[in-house]
Amino acid sequence: MVPLMLTAIGILILITLSYRSRVRRHPFKTCRRCGGYGRVPTRTGRGRPKACRKCDGHGIRPRAWRSSANRARTIARDAKR
């Protein structure tokens, strides 16, 4: 029972570290709403497309861990002041 639990914990740690390293290399992902174009068509389909509200028209969004890491870094920086 104990070796099985230690193996499971080790696998979870390995998955977490590999995800963190991937996020460090690729901190942004394409926006799912606009598909990376930064613009979405209007409801009627006529006229000019509008800027995507989810990504502010950039076409990329920060990954979940990146957002929390930025927030933690800001809190730590403000605590030192």
C-alpha positions in Angstrom: 0.0 0.0 0.0 2.8 2.5 1.0 4.9 1.9 -2.2 1.8 2.4 -4.3 1.0 5.7 -2.6 4.6 6.9 -3.0 4.5 6.0 -6.6 1.2 7.9 -7.1 2.7 11.0 -5.3 5.8 10.8 -7.4 3.8 10.7 -10.6 1.7 13.7 -9.6 4.8 15.6 -8.7 6.3 14.7 -12.1 3.2 15.8 -13.9 3.1 19.1 -12.0 6.8 19.9 -12.7 6.5 19.0 -16.4 3.4 21.3 -16.7 5.2 24.1 -15.0 8.2 23.8 -17.3 6.0 23.8 -20.3 4.2 27.0 -19.1 7.6 28.6 -18.5 8.6 27.9 -22.1 5.2 28.8 -23.6 3.4 31.2 -21.2 0.6 32.1 -23.6 -2.0 30.0 -25.6 -4.3 31.0 -28.4 -7.7 32.4 -27.4 -10.4 29.7 -27.7 -13.1 32.2 -28.5 -11.5 33.9 -31.5 -9.1 31.1 -32.5 -6.1 33.4 -32.3 -7.4 36.0 -34.8 -8.2 38.6 -32.2 -11.5 39.4 -33.9 -14.9 37.7 -33.8 -17.7 38.2 -36.3 -20.8 40.2 -35.4 -24.0 38.5 -34.5 -25.6 39.1 -37.8 -22.5 38.3 -39.7 -22.5 41.7 -41.5 -20.1 44.5 -41.2 -16.7 44.6 -39.6 -15.7 42.0 -37.1 -15.4 43.1 -33.5 -12.3 42.8 -31.3 -12.5 39.7 -29.1 -13.4 40.6 -25.5 -11.6 37.6 -24.0 -8.2 38.4 -25.3 -8.6 42.2 -25.9 -8.0 41.6 -29.6 -4.5 40.1 -29.1 -5.4 36.5 -30.0 -3.4 35.1 -27.1 -4.2 34.6 -23.4 -1.9 33.7 -20.5 -2.1 30.1 -19.2 -3.7 29.5 -15.9 -0.5 28.9 -13.9 1.1 31.9 -15.5 -1.6 34.2 -14.2 -1.3 32.8 -10.6 2.5 33.0 -10.8 2.3 36.7 -11.8 -0.1 37.4 -9.0 2.1 35.7 -6.4 5.2 37.6 -7.7 3.3 40.9 -7.4 2.3 40.1 -3.8 5.8 39.1 -2.9 7.2 42.3 -4.5 4.8 44.5 -2.7 5.5 42.8 0.6 9.2 43.8 0.3 8.4 47.5 -0.1 
